[in-house]
Structures are given as structure tokens and as C-alpha cells.
Amino acid sequence: MLGEQAWIFGIVFAFYMVVLIAIGYLSAKRVHTVEDYYVAGRNIGPALLGVHYGTVYFSSVLMVGGGAYAYRFGLATLWIAVGNTILGAFLPFLLFGGRIRSFSEVLGALTLPDFFRERYQSKFLHVWTSILTVVFMTVYLVSVFMGVSYIFNATMGLSYTMSLVITAVIVGFYLAFGGTIACVWNDFIQGTAMALGTVFLTIMVISYGGGWGNITQGLAQIDPGLVSSPGVWGFWGLFSYVMVTSIGPWGLPQSLTRFYMMRDPKVVRWGIVFATLFCIAMTGCSYINGASARYVFDLNQIALPLTTSGSPDYDVVVPSLIMIVLPTVIAAVYLSAVIAASQSTADAVILMASFGLARDIYQRLVNPEADDDSILRLSKISTAGVTFVGLFLAYFRPKMILDLAMIAWACLSAAIMAPFIYGIFWRKATKTAAIFTSVSAFLLAVVWGPWFLNRPYNIHEFLMSQAFAWISYPIVNYIAHQRGLGTVKEDLVERLWQSIQT
């Protein structure tokens, strides 16, 4: 598609972007309050919620990063798809969706730090989770920006830097105007196109490879571990990645706060259907595509380019595969959808970080007297600022895309998941247990990870920190109750539990 054919992609992509910007502009007319900007006025239905949840969950991190892992480790990565579908999409809707929606309204929570502040009556937890959200959402944003830019580079021949700038400008523009409303509607359009395109790509890849049996046989000849489980990855490597990508979102602000915006808790009933179907299509097909690319590249004697460190650049696998098996026009449409949907994850992440700056840090800590109009203006400025920071950091291309995303997931989930979930299911959850678990599990994730201990016994820091958090919370909570420390007002707890019974 490079050279004279790049204009086809350019036209299709330009049309896509005009649509997104137009939705942002139209959505701006529906943004009158901070609640409108942050949680879409709590008025989102099941189809929009289900697809929006899926596009926030998956993006270029799955399409590019996940495909790269499937290329390296083979069909065993399909277990990640199973975990993502059941644990990452189905169970959150089933177990948490209605409770989160009801609790958020009673608590008046618009952000995740809002929840911690009001549920545990803790200013420390509010400050702590605000800082973590801003920092690690920005880290995650870098991985998304990198994935989008690799696709731009492979399809249009644009430089990596120019690709970053185009992505940041478009996303920053429609978010600054339309906030979460624009985010939800754009995600629905992008997600639908992306899911259909991913399924079609899988059909074309299998056809190109001469059928599924031929592909699996070819992979087995390259390396028998590519078609077995746990295969070349090993049990702990595979298990760790299944868990961090499947349960990790249980502790991520951009996933948990999606439920704040539901019209009412009953939206979960059909929202779960849309989210699960979307997840099945995206994960199953993405990992099949990545694994099949290993055979397709071998068939065409294609060698991966090398990174500056001399190792193979696995992040170009999926963009290159698309160029090989799809006709030019179809590839242009699909890649436009992938880029747009990747931007949809970026927009949710940017909003989380900007809300952290504007509401959780400025309004709650610096200027409690600030009115809604001031916070709305600051939120839009923060949106532009976070976008720029993500753009700047992505310019340096740190680590491999999926690695970068999972480091952010592991650290943030370590601090958030157990205290959040215990808080919505356990009436006697205490502030003391929440603070101890959040801080200590986060520190464990940092120390256990690649920066210090470098994952002893090949156990991912996500698994170790979560095991510690879920075990330590009830122990500390029991001790706190025995000593009368950190208990939450009974009338607040009563109102929360009454809200899920009505």
C-alpha cells in the first residue's frame, strides 16, 4: 500500500477521522455539566456500553501487541483469548456492573478516586489513587500511541513521529470537546468496524495459508511448541499473561468506571451479551492471526526487521500480515478501523488521567470551592496536557508494546483491585485494611517486577501482588475491627446496600 497506493488509505482514513471529529463536535452540545463530561450523564444503554467496554479493553495493544506474542509463542495464546472473554468481559458485567453503578450514584462518585474517598472515608486513599491513576494511565497511553503509530508507518509509510502527532491531535481534539459522550459514540462505531474487520482478516489469513490444517501443520514444522500448550512459553509464562490481561482490568480505572455511566443497573443484562460477543471476536481472531503470521511469513521467506537493540521487531507482525493477505481497499478500511479503535482506548485512558488532574487533585485537594464550569474547563485543558505528555513519551519507543501495557496494568491493579472489590461486597470493609493493602501490594508489584527482582521463578508481578492483596486484606481488616480502627459509618454502609436491593 506504500507509494502510489498510499493515497487510498489516506482517503479512507481521512473520512474516518472526519466522522470522529464530527461526533466530538455534536457531543459537545450535550455536555452541560461535569457529570455529562465525566460519565455521559449516566445515560448509556446496553449496546453502547458493551461495545464501549470492549474497545476500551482492547486496542492496538491487543491487535499489534497480542498478535506479536502469538507470533512468538503460537496457538497456546488462544488460552489468553479464553481468559479475556470469561474473566475479562463476562464476569465483570455479571459480578460488578450493577453494584458499581448503584454505589457510584449513592457516593456521588465520578472517578475511581472519588469512590475510594467516599466509600472508605479516606482522604489518603483519594490522593494515593489519584496520583497512581495519572501516572500509570499515562504509561498505558504510551503503549497505545506506539501501537497506532506502527500501523500508520506500515500502511502509509509515514514516519513514526508524524504518526504520533496525527493520532494525538485527532484524539485530543474530539475529547476536549465531547468528553465521555464523544468517547462512547466513537467507540461504538469504531468497535463494530474493528470486530467485523478482525473476523474477515482471520478468514482471509486461513484462506491464504491453504486452510487451518495446513497452517497448524506448517507451524508444527517450524516448532512443535507453536501448536501445543503451554508450548514454547512454559506454564508460568502463559498462565501469568492469561491472568494479567484477563483479571488485570478488574483493577483498572478505565474499565471499572465504565459502569458508572449506565442508565440503570438493569443495563447489565444485555450489556453483558454485547461485551462478550465483541470479546470473543476480537481475542480469538487476533491470536489466530498472530500465530498464523508465523507460517505466512515463513511461506514468503519474510524476515522481521530488527530493533535498535538488535532483536526482532515483533510489533510489525500484524500490520505486515494485513498488507500481505488483504486487498488494498479492504486493508485500508480495516486498518482505519484498527487505528480508530486504538484511539478509542487512548481516549478513555486520557480521560482517566485528565479527570485525575482536574477533579481528584485540583478540585478535591487544591481548590475545593471551584465550581463545575471551572472544573469543566480545566478538564479540557488537562485532556490536552495528558495527550501531549503521552505523545512525548511515546516518541522514545520504550519497551515492547504489550510489556509496557502489562507493567502499567499490574502496578495499578495491585493498588486498586482488592480494596475496590472488597469495598463493594463486604459491608465491614475498613479504611485501615484498604490503605495497607493498596500501598503494600503496589510496592510488592514494583519490587517483584522487571525493575528490581525481575520476576523470580518466572512469576509475573501481577500474580504475586494480587495473591498478597487478597490474602492480606481480610487479615488486616479483622485486626482493624478488633481494635476499632478505620471503620466506616454504618449509615453510609446501610445506604449502599439498600441501593443494590431496589
C-alpha positions as CSV (number, residue, x, y, z in Angstrom):
1,M,0.0,0.0,0.0
2,L,3.1,2.2,0.1
3,G,4.0,4.6,-2.7
4,E,1.2,5.4,-5.2
5,Q,-1.3,3.3,-3.3
6,A,-0.9,5.1,0.0
7,W,-3.5,7.7,-1.1
8,I,-6.2,5.0,-0.9
9,F,-5.5,4.5,2.7
10,G,-5.2,8.3,3.2
11,I,-8.7,8.9,1.8
12,V,-10.4,6.2,3.8
13,F,-8.6,7.2,7.0
14,A,-9.4,10.9,6.4
15,F,-13.1,10.0,6.1
16,Y,-12.9,8.1,9.3
17,M,-11.3,10.9,11.2
18,V,-13.9,13.5,9.9
19,V,-16.6,11.3,11.3
20,L,-14.9,11.1,14.7
21,I,-14.3,14.8,14.9
22,A,-17.9,15.5,13.8
23,I,-19.2,13.2,16.6
24,G,-16.9,15.1,19.1
25,Y,-18.4,18.4,17.9
26,L,-22.0,17.2,18.1
27,S,-21.4,15.6,21.5
28,A,-20.1,18.9,22.8
29,K,-23.7,20.2,22.6
30,R,-24.8,17.6,25.1
31,V,-22.1,18.5,27.6
32,H,-23.5,20.9,30.1
33,T,-22.2,19.6,33.5
34,V,-19.2,17.9,34.9
35,E,-21.3,14.7,35.1
36,D,-22.1,14.9,31.4
37,Y,-18.4,15.2,30.6
38,Y,-17.2,12.5,33.0
39,V,-19.9,9.8,32.9
40,A,-22.0,10.8,29.9
41,G,-24.8,11.9,32.2
42,R,-25.3,8.3,33.5
43,N,-27.5,7.6,30.5
44,I,-25.8,4.9,28.4
45,G,-27.7,1.8,27.2
46,P,-26.6,-1.8,26.7
47,A,-25.3,-1.9,23.1
48,L,-23.2,1.3,23.6
49,L,-21.9,0.1,26.9
50,G,-21.0,-3.4,25.8
51,V,-19.0,-2.3,22.7
52,H,-17.5,0.7,24.5
53,Y,-16.3,-1.6,27.3
54,G,-14.7,-3.9,24.7
55,T,-13.0,-1.1,22.8
56,V,-11.6,0.3,26.0
57,Y,-10.4,-3.2,27.0
58,F,-8.8,-4.0,23.5
59,S,-7.0,-1.8,21.1
60,S,-3.6,-1.7,19.3
61,V,-2.3,-3.3,22.5
62,L,-4.3,-6.5,21.5
63,M,-4.2,-6.1,17.7
64,V,-0.5,-5.3,17.5
65,G,1.0,-6.4,20.8
66,G,-1.2,-9.5,21.2
67,G,-0.5,-10.6,17.6
68,A,3.2,-10.2,18.3
69,Y,3.0,-12.6,21.2
70,A,1.0,-15.1,19.2
71,Y,3.7,-14.9,16.5
72,R,6.4,-15.7,19.1
73,F,4.5,-18.3,21.2
74,G,2.0,-19.9,18.9
75,L,-1.5,-21.2,19.4
76,A,-1.1,-21.5,23.1
77,T,-2.0,-17.8,23.2
78,L,-5.6,-18.8,22.5
79,W,-5.9,-19.6,26.2
80,I,-5.4,-15.8,26.7
81,A,-8.5,-15.3,24.5
82,V,-10.5,-17.7,26.7
83,G,-9.4,-15.9,29.8
84,N,-10.1,-12.5,28.3
85,T,-13.6,-13.5,27.3
86,I,-14.7,-15.2,30.5
87,L,-12.7,-13.4,33.2
88,G,-12.2,-10.0,31.4
89,A,-15.6,-9.4,29.9
90,F,-18.3,-11.8,31.1
91,L,-17.6,-11.9,34.8
92,P,-17.1,-8.1,35.4
93,F,-20.6,-7.4,34.0
94,L,-22.1,-10.3,35.9
95,L,-20.5,-9.7,39.3
96,F,-19.7,-6.0,39.5
97,G,-21.6,-4.0,36.9
98,G,-24.9,-3.4,38.8
99,R,-23.2,-2.8,42.1
100,I,-20.7,-0.3,40.8
101,R,-23.5,1.7,39.1
102,S,-25.6,1.7,42.3
103,F,-22.7,2.5,44.6
104,S,-21.3,5.3,42.4
105,E,-24.6,7.1,42.4
106,V,-25.0,6.9,46.2
107,L,-21.4,8.0,46.7
108,G,-21.7,10.7,44.1
109,A,-18.5,9.3,42.5
110,L,-17.5,10.4,39.0
111,T,-14.0,8.9,39.2
112,L,-12.3,6.0,40.8
113,P,-10.5,8.1,43.5
114,D,-14.0,9.6,44.2
115,F,-15.1,6.0,45.1
116,F,-12.2,5.4,47.4
117,R,-12.6,8.7,49.2
118,E,-16.3,8.3,49.9
119,R,-16.6,4.5,50.4
120,Y,-13.7,4.4,52.9
121,Q,-14.0,8.0,54.1
122,S,-10.3,8.3,53.4
123,K,-8.5,11.4,52.1
124,F,-5.2,9.4,51.9
125,L,-6.8,6.8,49.6
126,H,-8.2,9.6,47.4
127,V,-4.8,11.3,47.0
128,W,-2.9,7.9,46.6
129,T,-5.2,6.5,43.9
130,S,-5.3,9.9,42.1
131,I,-1.6,10.0,41.7
132,L,-1.4,6.4,40.6
133,T,-4.2,6.9,38.1
134,V,-2.5,9.9,36.5
135,V,1.0,8.3,36.3
136,F,0.0,4.8,35.2
137,M,-2.7,5.8,32.8
138,T,-0.1,7.9,31.1
139,V,2.2,4.9,30.9
140,Y,-0.5,2.8,29.4
141,L,-1.3,5.7,26.9
142,V,2.2,5.4,25.7
143,S,1.7,1.8,24.7
144,V,-1.5,2.6,22.8
145,F,0.1,5.5,20.9
146,M,3.0,3.3,20.0
147,G,0.7,0.6,18.5
148,V,-1.2,3.1,16.4
149,S,1.9,4.7,15.1
150,Y,3.4,1.3,14.0
151,I,0.3,0.7,11.9
152,F,0.5,4.2,10.3
153,N,4.1,3.5,9.5
154,A,3.5,0.1,7.9
155,T,0.5,1.3,5.8
156,M,1.2,4.8,4.7
157,G,4.9,5.0,5.0
158,L,4.6,7.9,7.4
159,S,7.4,8.4,9.9
160,Y,6.8,7.2,13.4
161,T,6.9,10.8,14.7
162,M,4.4,12.1,12.2
163,S,2.1,9.1,13.0
164,L,2.2,10.0,16.7
165,V,1.4,13.6,16.0
166,I,-1.6,12.8,13.8
167,T,-3.0,10.4,16.4
168,A,-2.6,12.7,19.3
169,V,-4.1,15.7,17.5
170,I,-7.2,13.9,16.4
171,V,-7.9,12.2,19.8
172,G,-7.1,15.3,21.8
173,F,-9.5,17.4,19.6
174,Y,-12.7,15.3,19.9
175,L,-12.1,14.5,23.6
176,A,-11.6,18.1,24.5
177,F,-15.0,19.0,23.0
178,G,-17.2,16.0,23.7
179,G,-15.7,14.2,26.7
180,T,-17.1,10.8,27.6
181,I,-20.2,11.2,25.4
182,A,-18.0,11.5,22.3
183,C,-15.8,8.7,23.6
184,V,-18.8,6.3,23.9
185,W,-20.3,7.0,20.5
186,N,-17.0,6.9,18.6
187,D,-16.1,3.7,20.3
188,F,-19.3,2.1,19.2
189,I,-18.7,2.9,15.6
190,Q,-15.0,2.0,15.7
191,G,-15.5,-1.2,17.7
192,T,-18.2,-2.5,15.3
193,A,-15.9,-1.9,12.3
194,M,-12.9,-3.4,14.1
195,A,-14.7,-6.6,15.2
196,L,-16.1,-7.2,11.7
197,G,-12.7,-6.4,10.1
198,T,-10.8,-8.7,12.5
199,V,-13.1,-11.7,11.7
200,F,-12.7,-11.0,8.0
201,L,-8.9,-10.8,8.3
202,T,-8.9,-14.2,10.0
203,I,-11.0,-15.7,7.2
204,M,-8.5,-14.3,4.6
205,V,-5.4,-15.4,6.6
206,I,-6.7,-19.0,6.8
207,S,-7.6,-19.0,3.1
208,Y,-4.2,-17.6,2.2
209,G,-2.5,-20.3,4.3
210,G,-4.3,-23.1,2.5
211,G,-6.7,-23.9,5.3
212,W,-6.4,-24.2,9.1
213,G,-5.0,-27.8,8.9
214,N,-2.2,-26.6,6.6
215,I,-1.4,-23.7,8.9
216,T,-1.1,-25.8,12.0
217,Q,1.0,-28.4,10.2
218,G,3.3,-25.6,8.9
219,L,3.6,-24.2,12.4
220,A,4.4,-27.6,13.8
221,Q,7.2,-28.0,11.3
222,I,8.7,-24.6,12.3
223,D,8.5,-25.5,16.0
224,P,6.2,-28.2,17.6
225,G,5.8,-25.9,20.6
226,L,3.8,-23.4,18.4
227,V,0.8,-25.8,18.3
228,S,0.9,-27.2,21.9
229,S,0.1,-26.0,25.3
230,P,1.7,-24.4,27.2
231,G,4.1,-24.7,24.3
232,V,7.3,-22.7,24.0
233,W,6.0,-20.2,26.5
234,G,6.0,-22.5,29.5
235,F,3.2,-22.9,32.1
236,W,4.0,-19.9,34.3
237,G,4.7,-17.6,31.3
238,L,1.3,-18.5,29.7
239,F,-0.6,-18.5,33.0
240,S,0.8,-15.1,34.1
241,Y,-0.2,-13.5,30.8
242,V,-3.7,-15.0,30.9
243,M,-4.3,-13.7,34.3
244,V,-2.8,-10.2,33.9
245,T,-4.7,-9.5,30.7
246,S,-7.9,-11.1,31.9
247,I,-8.2,-10.1,35.6
248,G,-6.0,-7.1,35.3
249,P,-8.9,-4.9,34.1
250,W,-10.7,-5.6,37.3
251,G,-8.4,-3.1,38.9
252,L,-8.1,-0.5,36.1
253,P,-10.0,2.8,36.3
254,Q,-10.9,3.0,32.6
255,S,-12.7,-0.4,33.0
256,L,-14.4,-0.1,36.4
257,T,-15.7,3.4,35.7
258,R,-17.4,2.3,32.5
259,F,-20.2,1.0,34.8
260,Y,-20.8,4.5,36.3
261,M,-22.4,5.7,33.0
262,M,-25.1,3.0,32.7
263,R,-28.7,4.3,32.5
264,D,-29.6,2.0,35.4
265,P,-28.2,-1.3,36.8
266,K,-30.6,-3.3,34.5
267,V,-28.4,-2.3,31.5
268,V,-26.0,-5.1,32.6
269,R,-28.4,-7.8,31.4
270,W,-27.9,-7.0,27.7
271,G,-24.6,-5.2,28.0
272,I,-23.0,-8.5,29.0
273,V,-24.1,-10.0,25.7
274,F,-22.6,-7.3,23.6
275,A,-19.4,-7.2,25.6
276,T,-18.9,-11.0,25.5
277,L,-19.6,-11.3,21.7
278,F,-17.2,-8.5,21.0
279,C,-14.5,-10.1,23.1
280,I,-14.9,-13.5,21.5
281,A,-14.4,-12.0,18.0
282,M,-11.5,-9.7,18.9
283,T,-9.4,-12.0,21.1
284,G,-9.9,-15.3,19.3
285,C,-9.3,-13.9,15.9
286,S,-6.4,-11.6,16.9
287,Y,-4.3,-14.5,18.4
288,I,-5.1,-16.8,15.5
289,N,-3.9,-14.1,13.1
290,G,-0.7,-13.5,15.0
291,A,0.1,-17.2,15.2
292,S,-0.8,-17.8,11.6
293,A,1.5,-14.9,10.5
294,R,4.5,-17.1,11.6
295,Y,3.6,-19.6,8.9
296,V,2.7,-17.0,6.3
297,F,6.0,-15.2,6.8
298,D,7.9,-18.5,6.6
299,L,6.0,-19.3,3.4
300,N,7.0,-16.0,1.8
301,Q,10.5,-16.0,3.3
302,I,9.9,-12.7,5.1
303,A,12.2,-11.8,7.9
304,L,11.3,-9.4,10.7
305,P,13.2,-6.2,10.8
306,L,15.5,-5.6,13.8
307,T,15.1,-3.1,16.6
308,T,17.9,-0.7,17.6
309,S,18.9,-3.3,20.2
310,G,19.3,-6.0,17.5
311,S,16.3,-8.1,18.5
312,P,13.4,-8.9,16.1
313,D,10.7,-6.2,15.9
314,Y,7.6,-8.3,16.6
315,D,5.3,-5.3,16.8
316,V,5.3,-5.0,13.0
317,V,3.9,-8.5,12.5
318,V,0.2,-7.7,12.3
319,P,0.5,-4.6,10.1
320,S,2.7,-6.5,7.7
321,L,0.3,-9.5,7.7
322,I,-2.6,-7.2,6.8
323,M,-0.6,-5.9,3.8
324,I,0.1,-9.4,2.6
325,V,-3.3,-11.1,2.7
326,L,-5.9,-8.3,2.2
327,P,-6.7,-6.4,-1.0
328,T,-5.6,-2.7,-0.9
329,V,-9.0,-1.1,-0.4
330,I,-10.2,-3.6,2.2
331,A,-6.9,-3.3,4.0
332,A,-7.3,0.5,4.0
333,V,-10.8,0.2,5.6
334,Y,-9.7,-2.4,8.2
335,L,-6.6,-0.5,9.2
336,S,-8.5,2.7,9.5
337,A,-10.9,0.9,11.9
338,V,-8.0,-0.6,13.9
339,I,-6.3,2.8,14.2
340,A,-9.6,4.5,15.1
341,A,-10.4,1.8,17.7
342,S,-6.9,2.0,19.1
343,Q,-7.6,5.7,19.5
344,S,-10.8,4.7,21.4
345,T,-8.7,3.1,24.1
346,A,-6.4,6.1,24.1
347,D,-9.4,8.4,24.7
348,A,-10.6,6.5,27.7
349,V,-7.1,6.4,29.2
350,I,-6.6,10.1,28.5
351,L,-9.9,11.0,30.2
352,M,-9.0,9.0,33.3
353,A,-5.7,10.8,33.7
354,S,-7.2,14.2,32.9
355,F,-10.1,13.7,35.4
356,G,-7.4,12.7,38.0
357,L,-5.7,16.1,37.5
358,A,-8.8,18.3,37.3
359,R,-11.2,16.8,39.8
360,D,-9.3,14.4,42.0
361,I,-6.2,16.6,42.6
362,Y,-7.2,20.2,41.8
363,Q,-10.9,20.3,42.9
364,R,-10.6,17.9,45.8
365,L,-7.2,19.0,47.2
366,V,-6.2,22.4,45.9
367,N,-9.4,24.3,45.4
368,P,-12.5,22.7,46.9
369,E,-14.5,25.8,46.1
370,A,-14.0,25.5,42.4
371,D,-17.4,25.4,40.5
372,D,-18.4,23.0,37.8
373,D,-17.7,25.4,35.0
374,S,-14.1,25.9,36.2
375,I,-13.6,22.1,36.5
376,L,-15.1,21.5,33.1
377,R,-12.6,24.0,31.5
378,L,-9.7,22.6,33.5
379,S,-10.7,19.0,32.5
380,K,-10.5,20.0,28.8
381,I,-7.1,21.7,29.4
382,S,-5.9,18.6,31.3
383,T,-7.0,16.4,28.4
384,A,-4.8,18.3,26.0
385,G,-1.9,18.2,28.5
386,V,-2.1,14.4,29.1
387,T,-2.3,13.8,25.4
388,F,0.9,15.8,24.8
389,V,2.8,14.0,27.6
390,G,1.8,10.6,26.2
391,L,2.9,11.8,22.7
392,F,6.3,13.0,24.1
393,L,7.0,9.7,26.0
394,A,5.9,7.5,23.1
395,Y,8.4,9.3,20.9
396,F,11.2,7.4,22.7
397,R,9.6,4.0,22.0
398,P,10.1,2.3,25.4
399,K,10.0,-1.5,25.6
400,M,7.6,-3.8,23.7
401,I,4.0,-2.6,23.5
402,L,2.3,-5.4,25.4
403,D,5.0,-5.5,28.1
404,L,4.6,-1.8,28.7
405,A,0.8,-2.1,29.0
406,M,1.0,-5.0,31.4
407,I,3.5,-3.3,33.6
408,A,1.0,-0.4,34.0
409,W,-1.8,-2.9,34.5
410,A,0.0,-4.9,37.1
411,C,1.0,-1.9,39.3
412,L,-2.3,-0.1,39.1
413,S,-4.3,-3.3,39.7
414,A,-2.2,-4.2,42.7
415,A,-3.2,-0.9,44.3
416,I,-6.8,-0.9,43.3
417,M,-8.4,-4.2,42.7
418,A,-8.7,-5.9,46.1
419,P,-9.7,-2.8,48.1
420,F,-12.2,-1.8,45.4
421,I,-13.9,-5.3,45.1
422,Y,-13.9,-5.9,48.9
423,G,-15.4,-2.5,49.2
424,I,-18.4,-3.3,47.0
425,F,-19.1,-6.8,48.5
426,W,-18.0,-6.6,52.2
427,R,-20.1,-4.4,54.5
428,K,-17.4,-4.4,57.2
429,A,-14.5,-3.4,54.9
430,T,-12.3,-0.9,56.7
431,K,-10.2,2.1,55.7
432,T,-7.2,0.6,57.5
433,A,-7.3,-2.6,55.5
434,A,-7.8,-0.7,52.3
435,I,-4.8,1.6,52.9
436,F,-2.5,-1.2,54.0
437,T,-3.4,-3.5,51.1
438,S,-3.3,-0.8,48.4
439,V,0.1,0.6,49.4
440,S,1.9,-2.7,50.2
441,A,0.6,-4.6,47.2
442,F,1.7,-1.8,44.9
443,L,5.2,-1.8,46.4
444,L,5.4,-5.5,46.0
445,A,4.4,-5.3,42.3
446,V,7.1,-2.7,41.8
447,V,9.8,-4.7,43.6
448,W,8.9,-8.0,42.1
449,G,8.8,-6.7,38.6
450,P,11.5,-6.1,35.9
451,W,12.9,-3.1,37.7
452,F,14.3,-4.9,40.8
453,L,13.9,-8.7,41.3
454,N,13.0,-9.4,37.7
455,R,10.1,-11.8,38.3
456,P,11.6,-14.6,40.5
457,Y,10.6,-18.2,39.4
458,N,9.1,-16.5,36.2
459,I,6.1,-15.5,38.2
460,H,4.6,-12.2,37.0
461,E,4.4,-9.3,39.5
462,F,0.6,-9.2,38.8
463,L,0.1,-12.7,40.3
464,M,2.3,-12.1,43.3
465,S,0.9,-8.7,44.2
466,Q,-2.7,-9.9,43.8
467,A,-2.2,-13.0,45.9
468,F,-0.7,-10.9,48.6
469,A,-3.5,-8.3,48.4
470,W,-6.4,-10.7,48.5
471,I,-4.9,-12.6,51.5
472,S,-3.7,-9.7,53.5
473,Y,-6.9,-7.6,53.2
474,P,-9.1,-9.8,55.3
475,I,-6.4,-10.4,57.9
476,V,-5.7,-6.7,58.4
477,N,-9.5,-6.0,58.3
478,Y,-10.0,-8.4,61.1
479,I,-7.3,-6.8,63.2
480,A,-8.7,-3.4,62.5
481,H,-12.2,-4.4,63.6
482,Q,-10.8,-5.9,66.8
483,R,-9.1,-2.6,67.6
484,G,-11.8,-0.3,66.3
485,L,-9.6,1.2,63.5
486,G,-10.8,2.6,60.2
487,T,-14.5,1.6,60.5
488,V,-16.9,3.2,58.1
489,K,-20.1,5.0,59.3
490,E,-22.9,2.5,59.5
491,D,-25.5,4.8,57.9
492,L,-23.4,5.1,54.7
493,V,-22.9,1.3,54.5
494,E,-26.7,0.8,55.0
495,R,-27.5,3.3,52.2
496,L,-25.0,1.5,49.9
497,W,-26.5,-2.0,50.5
498,Q,-30.1,-0.7,50.2
499,S,-29.2,0.7,46.8
500,I,-28.5,-2.8,45.4
501,Q,-31.7,-4.2,46.7
502,T,-34.0,-1.8,45.0
